[in-house]
């Protein structure tokens, strides 16, 4: 999703973070090709190979990001590998730390329904992430781009390994004051220890 976002966000710097060497090189070459084909364009995007789950806070300052995209991440189907999923209670706190309050948005898209439900559960449990309405998402041009212009999105439409349906949700990084006033996703004395809140599980 790195270079397709470039024309849509000309005043933003876009950095793609990828752990796989071959994918990183593929995206780098696509950016180089786009720059040659369209001089003076695609200068605001790049890609870097790294492990975002480990090192993301090393690259960006607090409240410095306007958008974070998770496009078709590894679903890690086996239950024992679920802690390796890139959306989790712990990692969501890092993402919230990096997003600008009141402005920042977190985007999730996948073609795996189980993973989508996992992401909705984890993000919905965080007090500073507020789910956007369907109307708000449809009004966001980045939503259409991650569905139709990403390589993964095109592959889903073309091959449909897990079906041709794409599941997505966008969250707003709210101010602490909004959460304290009882906004969506806020933590209260009544729900603090509910199952699903911040990894709480009811003993079987």
Secondary structure, 3 states (H helix, E strand, C coil): CCCHHHHHCCCCCEEEEECCHHHHHHHHHHHHHHHHHCCCCCCCEEEEECCHHHHHHHHCCCCCECEEEEECCCCCCCHHHHHHCCCCHHHHHHHHHHECCCCCEEEEEECCHHHHHHHHHHHHCCCCEEECCHHHHHCCHHHHHHHHCCHHHHHHHHCCCCCCCCEEEEEEECCHHHHHCCCCCCCCCCCCCCCCHHHCCCCC
